[in-house]
Amino acid sequence: MNPFDPKAALLASHAQHVVLIHFPIALFIAGFAFDVVAQRWQRYELAETAYYNLLVAALFSVPTIVTGLIAWQWALEGHKLKGILLYHLVFALASGVVIIASWWLHFRARRRAATAPTWRLAVELAGVLLLMITGHLGGFLSGVNGAP
């Protein structure tokens, strides 16, 4: 298999999921970091940066979850999930919900011309922890953290 063959890269059963997962993870963690710093030092421009990072993370989480579900259908032909793969799916869905909810908290505050609630940082921290667990389980599935 040629690693530079575009057909092999685009049509592999899970290639798109493996590429897409990095965007919502990195954007959400960066958004959380910007939000913490903005909250601590009352920096509006960093709060704006956090908002846009969370927005793009929320947008990318949808195709990431969809491509994960497609990879499951292609790889296992829709068979019932169990073990690490089931846990990965559950944590991925929970991560997606928390990513979108975190963005929504910021969006709602901006719409009302108010500051976002301070407890949003706890929600975002929970999202980071969920992403860590999801990524860890995904590493086992891909073979990076050991055999599946």
RODREN-296927 format. One line per field, with one value per atom (N, C-alpha, C): residue number from 0; residue in three letters; atom name; x, y, z. Coordinates in nm, 4 decimals, padded with zeros to 6 digits. Layout:
N
pos = (NUM,...)
code = (Ala,...)
site = (CA,...)
x = (X,...)
y = (Y,...)
z = (Z,...)
This chain:
148
pos = (0,0,0,1,1,1,2,2,2,3,3,3,4,4,4,5,5,5,6,6,6,7,7,7,8,8,8,9,9,9,10,10,10,11,11,11,12,12,12,13,13,13,14,14,14,15,15,15,16,16,16,17,17,17,18,18,18,19,19,19,20,20,20,21,21,21,22,22,22,23,23,23,24,24,24,25,25,25,26,26,26,27,27,27,28,28,28,29,29,29,30,30,30,31,31,31,32,32,32,33,33,33,34,34,34,35,35,35,36,36,36,37,37,37,38,38,38,39,39,39,40,40,40,41,41,41,42,42,42,43,43,43,44,44,44,45,45,45,46,46,46,47,47,47,48,48,48,49,49,49,50,50,50,51,51,51,52,52,52,53,53,53,54,54,54,55,55,55,56,56,56,57,57,57,58,58,58,59,59,59,60,60,60,61,61,61,62,62,62,63,63,63,64,64,64,65,65,65,66,66,66,67,67,67,68,68,68,69,69,69,70,70,70,71,71,71,72,72,72,73,73,73,74,74,74,75,75,75,76,76,76,77,77,77,78,78,78,79,79,79,80,80,80,81,81,81,82,82,82,83,83,83,84,84,84,85,85,85,86,86,86,87,87,87,88,88,88,89,89,89,90,90,90,91,91,91,92,92,92,93,93,93,94,94,94,95,95,95,96,96,96,97,97,97,98,98,98,99,99,99,100,100,100,101,101,101,102,102,102,103,103,103,104,104,104,105,105,105,106,106,106,107,107,107,108,108,108,109,109,109,110,110,110,111,111,111,112,112,112,113,113,113,114,114,114,115,115,115,116,116,116,117,117,117,118,118,118,119,119,119,120,120,120,121,121,121,122,122,122,123,123,123,124,124,124,125,125,125,126,126,126,127,127,127,128,128,128,129,129,129,130,130,130,131,131,131,132,132,132,133,133,133,134,134,134,135,135,135,136,136,136,137,137,137,138,138,138,139,139,139,140,140,140,141,141,141,142,142,142,143,143,143,144,144,144,145,145,145,146,146,146,147,147,147)
code = (Met,Met,Met,Asn,Asn,Asn,Pro,Pro,Pro,Phe,Phe,Phe,Asp,Asp,Asp,Pro,Pro,Pro,Lys,Lys,Lys,Ala,Ala,Ala,Ala,Ala,Ala,Leu,Leu,Leu,Leu,Leu,Leu,Ala,Ala,Ala,Ser,Ser,Ser,His,His,His,Ala,Ala,Ala,Gln,Gln,Gln,His,His,His,Val,Val,Val,Val,Val,Val,Leu,Leu,Leu,Ile,Ile,Ile,His,His,His,Phe,Phe,Phe,Pro,Pro,Pro,Ile,Ile,Ile,Ala,Ala,Ala,Leu,Leu,Leu,Phe,Phe,Phe,Ile,Ile,Ile,Ala,Ala,Ala,Gly,Gly,Gly,Phe,Phe,Phe,Ala,Ala,Ala,Phe,Phe,Phe,Asp,Asp,Asp,Val,Val,Val,Val,Val,Val,Ala,Ala,Ala,Gln,Gln,Gln,Arg,Arg,Arg,Trp,Trp,Trp,Gln,Gln,Gln,Arg,Arg,Arg,Tyr,Tyr,Tyr,Glu,Glu,Glu,Leu,Leu,Leu,Ala,Ala,Ala,Glu,Glu,Glu,Thr,Thr,Thr,Ala,Ala,Ala,Tyr,Tyr,Tyr,Tyr,Tyr,Tyr,Asn,Asn,Asn,Leu,Leu,Leu,Leu,Leu,Leu,Val,Val,Val,Ala,Ala,Ala,Ala,Ala,Ala,Leu,Leu,Leu,Phe,Phe,Phe,Ser,Ser,Ser,Val,Val,Val,Pro,Pro,Pro,Thr,Thr,Thr,Ile,Ile,Ile,Val,Val,Val,Thr,Thr,Thr,Gly,Gly,Gly,Leu,Leu,Leu,Ile,Ile,Ile,Ala,Ala,Ala,Trp,Trp,Trp,Gln,Gln,Gln,Trp,Trp,Trp,Ala,Ala,Ala,Leu,Leu,Leu,Glu,Glu,Glu,Gly,Gly,Gly,His,His,His,Lys,Lys,Lys,Leu,Leu,Leu,Lys,Lys,Lys,Gly,Gly,Gly,Ile,Ile,Ile,Leu,Leu,Leu,Leu,Leu,Leu,Tyr,Tyr,Tyr,His,His,His,Leu,Leu,Leu,Val,Val,Val,Phe,Phe,Phe,Ala,Ala,Ala,Leu,Leu,Leu,Ala,Ala,Ala,Ser,Ser,Ser,Gly,Gly,Gly,Val,Val,Val,Val,Val,Val,Ile,Ile,Ile,Ile,Ile,Ile,Ala,Ala,Ala,Ser,Ser,Ser,Trp,Trp,Trp,Trp,Trp,Trp,Leu,Leu,Leu,His,His,His,Phe,Phe,Phe,Arg,Arg,Arg,Ala,Ala,Ala,Arg,Arg,Arg,Arg,Arg,Arg,Arg,Arg,Arg,Ala,Ala,Ala,Ala,Ala,Ala,Thr,Thr,Thr,Ala,Ala,Ala,Pro,Pro,Pro,Thr,Thr,Thr,Trp,Trp,Trp,Arg,Arg,Arg,Leu,Leu,Leu,Ala,Ala,Ala,Val,Val,Val,Glu,Glu,Glu,Leu,Leu,Leu,Ala,Ala,Ala,Gly,Gly,Gly,Val,Val,Val,Leu,Leu,Leu,Leu,Leu,Leu,Leu,Leu,Leu,Met,Met,Met,Ile,Ile,Ile,Thr,Thr,Thr,Gly,Gly,Gly,His,His,His,Leu,Leu,Leu,Gly,Gly,Gly,Gly,Gly,Gly,Phe,Phe,Phe,Leu,Leu,Leu,Ser,Ser,Ser,Gly,Gly,Gly,Val,Val,Val,Asn,Asn,Asn,Gly,Gly,Gly,Ala,Ala,Ala,Pro,Pro,Pro)
site = (N,CA,C,N,CA,C,N,CA,C,N,CA,C,N,CA,C,N,CA,C,N,CA,C,N,CA,C,N,CA,C,N,CA,C,N,CA,C,N,CA,C,N,CA,C,N,CA,C,N,CA,C,N,CA,C,N,CA,C,N,CA,C,N,CA,C,N,CA,C,N,CA,C,N,CA,C,N,CA,C,N,CA,C,N,CA,C,N,CA,C,N,CA,C,N,CA,C,N,CA,C,N,CA,C,N,CA,C,N,CA,C,N,CA,C,N,CA,C,N,CA,C,N,CA,C,N,CA,C,N,CA,C,N,CA,C,N,CA,C,N,CA,C,N,CA,C,N,CA,C,N,CA,C,N,CA,C,N,CA,C,N,CA,C,N,CA,C,N,CA,C,N,CA,C,N,CA,C,N,CA,C,N,CA,C,N,CA,C,N,CA,C,N,CA,C,N,CA,C,N,CA,C,N,CA,C,N,CA,C,N,CA,C,N,CA,C,N,CA,C,N,CA,C,N,CA,C,N,CA,C,N,CA,C,N,CA,C,N,CA,C,N,CA,C,N,CA,C,N,CA,C,N,CA,C,N,CA,C,N,CA,C,N,CA,C,N,CA,C,N,CA,C,N,CA,C,N,CA,C,N,CA,C,N,CA,C,N,CA,C,N,CA,C,N,CA,C,N,CA,C,N,CA,C,N,CA,C,N,CA,C,N,CA,C,N,CA,C,N,CA,C,N,CA,C,N,CA,C,N,CA,C,N,CA,C,N,CA,C,N,CA,C,N,CA,C,N,CA,C,N,CA,C,N,CA,C,N,CA,C,N,CA,C,N,CA,C,N,CA,C,N,CA,C,N,CA,C,N,CA,C,N,CA,C,N,CA,C,N,CA,C,N,CA,C,N,CA,C,N,CA,C,N,CA,C,N,CA,C,N,CA,C,N,CA,C,N,CA,C,N,CA,C,N,CA,C,N,CA,C,N,CA,C,N,CA,C,N,CA,C,N,CA,C,N,CA,C,N,CA,C,N,CA,C,N,CA,C,N,CA,C,N,CA,C,N,CA,C,N,CA,C,N,CA,C,N,CA,C,N,CA,C,N,CA,C,N,CA,C,N,CA,C,N,CA,C,N,CA,C,N,CA,C,N,CA,C,N,CA,C,N,CA,C,N,CA,C)
x = (00.0831,00.0000,00.0881,00.0648,00.1408,00.0824,00.1637,00.1100,00.0712,00.1162,00.0841,-00.0253,-00.0917,-00.2010,-00.3276,-00.3768,-00.4956,-00.6187,-00.6334,-00.7492,-00.7497,-00.6334,-00.6237,-00.6501,-00.6040,-00.6235,-00.7689,-00.8348,-00.9713,-01.0751,-01.0459,-01.1456,-01.1213,-01.0185,-00.9972,-01.1183,-01.1510,-01.2768,-01.2890,-01.1793,-01.1892,-01.0975,-01.0402,-00.9397,-00.9921,-01.1115,-01.1638,-01.1842,-01.2285,-01.2486,-01.1153,-01.0138,-00.8829,-00.8253,-00.8529,-00.8056,-00.8889,-01.0191,-01.1084,-01.1027,-01.0718,-01.0805,-00.9899,-00.8817,-00.7856,-00.8372,-00.9247,-00.9742,-01.0608,-01.1675,-01.2468,-01.1705,-01.0816,-01.0042,-00.9162,-00.8360,-00.7428,-00.8169,-00.9204,-00.9942,-01.0651,-01.1216,-01.1922,-01.0955,-00.9840,-00.8862,-00.8282,-00.7985,-00.7491,-00.8566,-00.9815,-01.0906,-01.1055,-01.0930,-01.0999,-00.9855,-00.8642,-00.7489,-00.7683,-00.8139,-00.8400,-00.9490,-01.0494,-01.1598,-01.1134,-01.0300,-00.9769,-00.8944,-00.8063,-00.7218,-00.8074,-00.9057,-00.9945,-01.0722,-01.1164,-01.1915,-01.1008,-00.9804,-00.8879,-00.8443,-00.8088,-00.7551,-00.8522,-00.9808,-01.0840,-01.0409,-00.9993,-00.9525,-01.0593,-01.1261,-01.2363,-01.1904,-01.0742,-01.0269,-00.9975,-00.9548,-00.9319,-01.0643,-01.1634,-01.2970,-01.3537,-01.3281,-01.3698,-01.2987,-01.1715,-01.0940,-01.1480,-01.1803,-01.2372,-01.3689,-01.4523,-01.5821,-01.5660,-01.4786,-01.4627,-01.3969,-01.3068,-01.2510,-01.3592,-01.4453,-01.5536,-01.6551,-01.6807,-01.7723,-01.7220,-01.5967,-01.5426,-01.5296,-01.4976,-01.4930,-01.6308,-01.7346,-01.8718,-01.9085,-01.8703,-01.8996,-01.8279,-01.7010,-01.6241,-01.6635,-01.7249,-01.7616,-01.8696,-01.9560,-02.0635,-02.0081,-01.9271,-01.8743,-01.7799,-01.7152,-01.6271,-01.7077,-01.8188,-01.9046,-01.9669,-02.0092,-02.0701,-01.9697,-01.8466,-01.7465,-01.7090,-01.7160,-01.6933,-01.8014,-01.9257,-02.0367,-02.0253,-01.9825,-01.9631,-01.8508,-01.7416,-01.6308,-01.6778,-01.7628,-01.8177,-01.8983,-01.9805,-02.0624,-01.9751,-01.8694,-01.7835,-01.6974,-01.6389,-01.5451,-01.6154,-01.7276,-01.7959,-01.9286,-01.9584,-02.0828,-02.2049,-02.1985,-02.3123,-02.3359,-02.2418,-02.2603,-02.2652,-02.3233,-02.3373,-02.1995,-02.1900,-02.0645,-02.0493,-01.9239,-01.8955,-01.7539,-01.7251,-01.5912,-01.5461,-01.4194,-01.3577,-01.4298,-01.4727,-01.5400,-01.6724,-01.7442,-01.8683,-01.8402,-01.7389,-01.7022,-01.6568,-01.5792,-01.5324,-01.6507,-01.7493,-01.8671,-01.9446,-01.9650,-02.0405,-01.9677,-01.8375,-01.7618,-01.7521,-01.7447,-01.7415,-01.8715,-01.9833,-02.1123,-02.1255,-02.0822,-02.0859,-01.9943,-01.8775,-01.7861,-01.8491,-01.9120,-01.9778,-02.0865,-02.1642,-02.2716,-02.2125,-02.1069,-02.0466,-01.9792,-01.9169,-01.8559,-01.9626,-02.0714,-02.1791,-02.2444,-02.2634,-02.3215,-02.2316,-02.1012,-02.0075,-02.0162,-02.0194,-02.0352,-02.1694,-02.2741,-02.4077,-02.4143,-02.3455,-02.3431,-02.2835,-02.1765,-02.1142,-02.2059,-02.2656,-02.3541,-02.4721,-02.5316,-02.6473,-02.6097,-02.4937,-02.4481,-02.4222,-02.3634,-02.3366,-02.4664,-02.5654,-02.6941,-02.7661,-02.7479,-02.8130,-02.7245,-02.6084,-02.5125,-02.4761,-02.4559,-02.4189,-02.2903,-02.2345,-02.1179,-02.1666,-02.0899,-02.1238,-02.1122,-02.1931,-02.1863,-02.0494,-02.0043,-01.8715,-01.8672,-01.9812,-01.9827,-01.9579,-01.9551,-01.9257,-01.7859,-01.6953,-01.5596,-01.5608,-01.6498,-01.6627,-01.7148,-01.8091,-01.8609,-01.7491,-01.6716,-01.5612,-01.4535,-01.4244,-01.3270,-01.3775,-01.5062,-01.5642,-01.5482,-01.5651,-01.5456,-01.4027,-01.3075,-01.1665,-01.1397,-01.1923,-01.1732,-01.2392,-01.3595,-01.4266,-01.3460,-01.2913,-01.2091,-01.0833,-01.0243,-00.9052,-00.9379,-01.0483,-01.0876,-01.1213,-01.1961,-01.2338,-01.1103,-01.0174,-00.8940,-00.8095,-00.8054,-00.7301,-00.7881,-00.9195,-00.9844,-00.9648,-00.9727,-00.9488,-00.8066,-00.7130,-00.5750,-00.5611,-00.6365,-00.6349,-00.6961,-00.8018,-00.8664,-00.7781,-00.6987,-00.6128,-00.4812,-00.4507,-00.3283,-00.2148,-00.2382,-00.1344,-00.1027,-00.2034,-00.1853,-00.1741,-00.1627,-00.1570,-00.2591,-00.2600,-00.3521,-00.4959,-00.5929,-00.7342,-00.7900)
y = (-00.1177,00.0000,00.1247,00.2119,00.3352,00.4410,00.4968,00.5961,00.7282,00.7487,00.8729,00.8539,00.7405,00.7139,00.7830,00.8859,00.9582,00.8690,00.7730,00.6844,00.6030,00.5513,00.4733,00.5603,00.6845,00.7739,00.8169,00.8452,00.8955,00.7866,00.6665,00.5605,00.4575,00.4773,00.3854,00.3932,00.2840,00.2756,00.3735,00.4206,00.5107,00.6315,00.6559,00.7601,00.8991,00.9311,01.0650,01.0890,00.9903,01.0052,01.0319,00.9579,00.9720,01.1112,01.1683,01.3035,01.4077,01.3937,01.4953,01.5066,01.3985,01.4020,01.5072,01.5391,01.6318,01.7756,01.8126,01.9507,01.9848,01.9103,01.9498,01.9354,01.8373,01.8199,01.9418,01.9773,02.0895,02.2217,02.2435,02.3694,02.3833,02.2741,02.2816,02.3065,02.2362,02.2559,02.3965,02.4453,02.5826,02.6818,02.6571,02.7451,02.7484,02.6330,02.6264,02.7068,02.6900,02.7633,02.9143,02.9577,03.1001,03.1503,03.0693,03.1090,03.1233,03.0328,03.0411,03.1681,03.1943,03.3142,03.4405,03.4396,03.5556,03.5810,03.4759,03.4889,03.5410,03.4892,03.5258,03.6717,03.7164,03.8507,03.9481,03.9078,03.9946,04.0523,03.9644,04.0063,03.9718,04.0735,04.0550,03.9884,04.0282,03.9717,03.8214,03.7790,03.6356,03.5610,03.6272,03.5670,03.5498,03.6458,03.6342,03.5170,03.5053,03.3943,03.2614,03.2541,03.1319,03.0991,03.2008,03.1794,03.1178,03.1741,03.1236,02.9856,02.9594,02.8241,02.7235,02.7588,02.6682,02.6520,02.7588,02.7514,02.6526,02.6660,02.5768,02.4346,02.4193,02.2856,02.2209,02.2986,02.2461,02.2074,02.2900,02.2589,02.1320,02.1174,01.9997,01.8735,01.8873,01.7677,01.6874,01.7553,01.6842,01.5899,01.6382,01.5435,01.4404,01.4760,01.3792,01.2621,01.2915,01.1848,01.1053,01.1742,01.1057,01.0114,01.0580,00.9698,00.8541,00.8743,00.7629,00.6575,00.7023,00.6078,00.5354,00.6065,00.5437,00.4409,00.4760,00.3803,00.2541,00.2693,00.1531,00.0678,00.1296,00.0546,-00.0188,00.0474,-00.0156,-00.1251,-00.0959,-00.1911,-00.3124,-00.2906,-00.4008,-00.4365,-00.3731,-00.3983,-00.3837,-00.2865,-00.2562,-00.3532,-00.4462,-00.5388,-00.4626,-00.5258,-00.4656,-00.4330,-00.3144,-00.2718,-00.3315,-00.3548,-00.4021,-00.3618,-00.3656,-00.3371,-00.1938,-00.1806,-00.0494,00.0323,-00.0316,00.0414,00.1014,00.0305,00.0831,00.2009,00.1858,00.2950,00.4175,00.3941,00.5041,00.5790,00.5068,00.5702,00.6505,00.5937,00.6624,00.7906,00.7817,00.8999,01.0015,00.9545,01.0472,01.1240,01.0567,01.1254,01.2244,01.1842,01.2753,01.3952,01.3716,01.4815,01.5780,01.5236,01.6087,01.6942,01.6359,01.7107,01.8233,01.7944,01.8958,02.0052,01.9699,02.0705,02.1664,02.1117,02.1949,02.2764,02.2167,02.2887,02.4029,02.3814,02.4870,02.6049,02.5767,02.6848,02.7553,02.6783,02.7347,02.8295,02.7955,02.8845,03.0199,03.0168,03.1417,03.2156,03.1427,03.2025,03.2724,03.2037,03.2595,03.3860,03.3858,03.5041,03.6201,03.5928,03.6991,03.7571,03.6726,03.7173,03.8086,03.7822,03.8617,03.9771,03.9933,04.0980,04.0874,03.9658,03.9410,03.8582,03.8446,03.7573,03.6138,03.5241,03.3820,03.3436,03.2487,03.2094,03.1502,03.1762,03.1276,02.9755,02.9119,02.7653,02.7005,02.7790,02.7238,02.6620,02.7165,02.6615,02.5184,02.4865,02.3490,02.2583,02.3095,02.2324,02.2094,02.3138,02.3003,02.2052,02.2114,02.1184,01.9751,01.9545,01.8207,01.7765,01.8698,01.8373,01.7965,01.8669,01.8308,01.6911,01.6611,01.5275,01.4192,01.4471,01.3512,01.3292,01.4361,01.4235,01.3411,01.3593,01.2817,01.1325,01.0993,00.9586,00.9026,00.9798,00.9359,00.9128,01.0070,00.9932,00.8754,00.8554,00.7420,00.6095,00.5976,00.4754,00.4613,00.5727,00.5696,00.5268,00.5636,00.5194,00.3686,00.3076,00.1611,00.1001,00.1612,00.1079,00.1194,00.2266,00.2462,00.1700,00.1208,00.0478,00.1330,00.2615,00.3515,00.3193,00.2922,00.2635,00.1155,00.0340,-00.1110,-00.1789,-00.3082,-00.3848,-00.3674,-00.3589,-00.3436,-00.4683)
z = (00.0000,00.0000,00.0000,-00.0937,-00.1069,-00.0137,00.0766,00.1702,00.1026,-00.0217,-00.0921,-00.1964,-00.1915,-00.2851,-00.2343,-00.3066,-00.2585,-00.2456,-00.3355,-00.3293,-00.1999,-00.1638,-00.0405,00.0820,00.0788,00.1933,00.2075,00.0962,00.1024,00.1210,00.0746,00.0797,00.1897,00.2707,00.3826,00.4751,00.5376,00.6116,00.7272,00.7816,00.8960,00.8830,00.7648,00.7487,00.7835,00.7430,00.7682,00.9184,00.9890,01.1332,01.2025,01.1652,01.2280,01.2026,01.0870,01.0568,01.1303,01.1297,01.1854,01.3377,01.4075,01.5541,01.6168,01.5499,01.6096,01.6153,01.5231,01.5204,01.6417,01.6696,01.7869,01.9182,01.9258,02.0488,02.0735,01.9739,01.9897,02.0076,01.9288,01.9384,02.0727,02.1218,02.2498,02.3641,02.3661,02.4739,02.4689,02.3480,02.3350,02.3788,02.3400,02.3820,02.5327,02.5954,02.7413,02.8039,02.7510,02.8048,02.7888,02.6716,02.6510,02.7454,02.7671,02.8544,02.9988,03.0444,03.1814,03.1982,03.1022,03.1106,03.1007,03.0113,02.9976,03.1259,03.1898,03.3157,03.4265,03.4314,03.5398,03.5308,03.4088,03.3922,03.3249,03.3138,03.2569,03.1212,03.0309,02.8979,02.7953,02.7434,02.6487,02.5196,02.4687,02.3412,02.3538,02.4687,02.4899,02.5036,02.5602,02.5676,02.4262,02.3383,02.1981,02.1302,02.1548,02.0993,02.1492,02.2772,02.3342,02.2662,02.2464,02.1829,02.0439,01.9631,01.8264,01.8232,01.9164,01.9257,01.9604,02.0549,02.0941,01.9812,01.9062,01.7931,01.6878,01.6482,01.5450,01.5987,01.7271,01.7871,01.7821,01.8115,01.8062,01.6634,01.5671,01.4268,01.3818,01.4188,01.3776,01.4541,01.5708,01.6462,01.5749,01.4993,01.4296,01.3213,01.2248,01.1259,01.1867,01.2961,01.3616,01.4169,01.4806,01.5332,01.4188,01.3148,01.1992,01.1332,01.1125,01.0498,01.1414,01.2738,01.3665,01.3541,01.3410,01.3223,01.1874,01.0850,00.9535,00.9605,01.0299,01.0444,01.1161,01.2150,01.2859,01.1894,01.1069,01.0114,00.9097,00.8614,00.7619,00.8234,00.9386,00.9984,01.0578,01.1231,01.1914,01.1272,01.0161,00.9435,01.0342,01.1246,01.2097,01.3242,01.3481,01.4605,01.5918,01.6918,01.8238,01.8811,01.9410,02.0015,02.1408,02.1779,02.3128,02.3496,02.4753,02.5241,02.5009,02.4640,02.4469,02.3409,02.2336,02.1263,02.1754,02.2561,02.3128,02.4056,02.4917,02.5819,02.5026,02.3965,02.3121,02.2518,02.2035,02.1446,02.2498,02.3661,02.4714,02.5140,02.5373,02.5781,02.4649,02.3409,02.2265,02.2151,02.2313,02.2268,02.3421,02.4602,02.5753,02.5520,02.4946,02.4633,02.3648,02.2616,02.1629,02.2241,02.3122,02.3793,02.4642,02.5383,02.6250,02.5416,02.4305,02.3433,02.2913,02.2423,02.1888,02.3003,02.4168,02.5305,02.5763,02.5752,02.6150,02.5205,02.3915,02.2950,02.3158,02.3382,02.3540,02.4738,02.5833,02.6997,02.6629,02.5846,02.5395,02.4424,02.3514,02.2518,02.3184,02.4136,02.4837,02.5600,02.6227,02.6966,02.6007,02.4862,02.3885,02.3350,02.3118,02.2600,02.3584,02.4838,02.5885,02.6359,02.5724,02.6113,02.7592,02.8048,02.9445,02.9464,03.0624,03.0745,03.0927,03.0402,03.0540,03.2015,03.2456,03.3879,03.4222,03.5434,03.5821,03.5909,03.6147,03.6238,03.4883,03.3806,03.2482,03.2454,03.3283,03.3320,03.3841,03.4749,03.5234,03.4119,03.3333,03.2195,03.1184,03.0903,02.9947,03.0473,03.1762,03.2342,03.2220,03.2455,03.2274,03.0821,02.9892,02.8474,02.8174,02.8756,02.8550,02.9092,03.0273,03.0858,03.0001,02.9503,02.8613,02.7336,02.6792,02.5582,02.5851,02.7025,02.7375,02.7440,02.8072,02.8176,02.6798,02.6007,02.4663,02.3807,02.3844,02.3068,02.3539,02.4835,02.5374,02.4870,02.4928,02.4437,02.2925,02.2200,02.0764,02.0427,02.1298,02.1099,02.1195,02.2074,02.2157,02.0910,02.0402,01.9199,01.7972,01.7905,01.6735,01.6865,01.8047,01.8245,01.8783,01.8980,01.9492,02.0948,02.1755,02.3189,02.3478,02.2494,02.2674,02.1778,02.1818,02.0970,02.1444,02.0490,02.0890,02.1536)
